[in-house]
Amino acid sequence: ALLRQLGTPCVIHQPRYSMLDRRIEAALLPALADQGIGCIAFSPLAGGLLSDRYLEGIPADSRAASTSPFLQPDQITADKLARIRALHALAQQRGQPLSQLALQWVLRDPVVSCALIGASSPQQIVSAVEALALPPLDEALQQQILAVLA
């Protein structure tokens, strides 16, 4: 509303949003919907944590093992790994990789216009696009995911 008063309409907002970082769900997503503003989910794969890559720990050639400021080894806790493994199991039950399930999760809200992925290979882009063609997350699965994330 303040931006509109200043003559600078806001049409899209780009917050960090993933299964592991859901802070925007309580207030920001409803506010964006109320104002007719779209959302571009930044880091929907939580720096790669919501992929199959970290299921067995930190790979030597991973972002977390490098000097990347976006994912530090201390962010990969035993509790977080347990949740990631449980989410991975749910994705496997659907016959898809965890990364696709994570993308479907952030895109389930109609306010989320798109998800901004940081692909490092063509296959990651192909996999992300394939997620769009999969059946949507039904209510039962969403409840299972919420139970894991609680």
Secondary structure, 3 states (H helix, E strand, C coil): CHHHHCCCCCCEECCECECCECHHHCCHHHHHHHHCCEEEEECCCHHHCCCHHHCCCCCCCCCCCCCCCCCCHHHCCHHHHHHHHHHHHHHHHHCCCHHHHHHHHHHCCCCEEEEECCCCCHHHHHHHHHHCCCCCCCHHHHHHHHHHHC
